[in-house]
Amino acid sequence: MTALGGALALTLAVAPADASPAHAVQATASQVVGFTVGMDGRVYAASFTGLSPFTSTAIAPPGAGVSAVRQSDGNVAVFTIGNNGGLFSLVTSSAGSGTRISQVGPSGLANPGGRVNAVSAPDGSIHVAFPGKDGAVYGASYTSTMQLTSGVQRASATGVAPSSAVAAAWVSGVPGAVFVGSDGALHSVWRTGTGTWTTIPASAPGLASPGAGVTAVVKGGTAAYVGGLDGRLWQVSVTTSGGVPDPWDPVAISGTGVVPVGARLAVARFDYGSTNVVFAGADGAIRVVTNQTGSWVTSVTTTAGIAQPGAPVATLTYGDYLYSDWCGNDLWWWFWWKRPLPPPPPPPWYGETLSFRTTIPVRQGYEVSMTLFR
């Protein structure tokens, strides 16, 4: 493995019953894009055809947190925490060429290269959340075409959120975020009708390691997912009110020892309702916990050793396909799998891996994100 070896991955689910691998790739490859920050501090974009700089400007530390969303007009907005600890947006526009880079809010709020997460709400608006170096959750909001509607605001008390994973979310027309606090409990934070913020516990303390990877899905009802200290994957249905345990009673959707403690997670839900949580297992294989068969089942989708255990992953659904990406070991990997039309057979799902060696500065285990582009 070379020092500049890197890897990224994508996943497809549900091609037409007669679709071939080539047909599936050609039908969707131009619209699915993965993002990471290279060793030179520039943001890179990857597709099935290769990897190229998304911007010529170095703005963040190597492997910095990155999160991408699709604007309502088909353009892309990418967020990262810069070298100065400030939130940056990188936005494409149909009206011009290139990528517009803007700092949002003050410098020094977060650790340089810290984690960040953005989400598109059902109404098209875009919300961003990130942990500050003071242990508070911060957020910003935009219209569907990236016009700032609420600048960076502190959304929680200080000292409650370790400077690690925070997942942006959206419930009943309200922006917010979920995170595993310093007490090991899952918490949610929401903007109230008066414009202030409130933090609500979503589990008992000790569910997960402080700052553990957490992910949230907003399509078809908001739910959060986190790997517990016992290695089980937990699901919590999220609302903007309520206490412990109702409606905050977490539900285990995997067996013990399935998810590495603290692992990064990614979740995507199909329009017809099934949910898929993706992560790198302890053996470095990419796994998915899915309820496509009507009950939760864990499936291995790659060989072992393709990624670092618990490494960052990203995922999205597009039509009948599920895509995932990650910076893996040695190569920049693209893989896809398909399944017949519903109801699906039980896992394991069929998969085929496409890969090419990268010659630009991307390393294994780097932060990744993905979205659709036009």
Secondary structure, DSSP 4 states (H G I P E B T S, - for coil): --TT------------TT--HHHHHHHHGGGEEEEEE-TTS-EEEEETTEEEES-SS--S-TT--EEEEE-TTS-EEEEEE-TTS-EEEEEE-TTSSSEEEEEES-TTSS-TT---EEEE-TTS-EEEEEE-TTS-EEEEEE-TT--EEEEEEE-S-TTSS-SS-EEEEEETTEEEEEEE-TTS-EEEEEE-TTS-EEEEE-S-TTSS-TT--EEEE-TTS-EEEEE-TTS-EEEEE--SS-BTTTBT--EE-S-TTSS-TT---EEEE-TTS-EEEEEE-TTS-EEEEE-TTSS-EEEE-S-TTSS-TT---EEEEETTEEEEE---SSSEEEEEEE-PSSSPPPSPPEEEEEEE---SS--TT---EEEE--
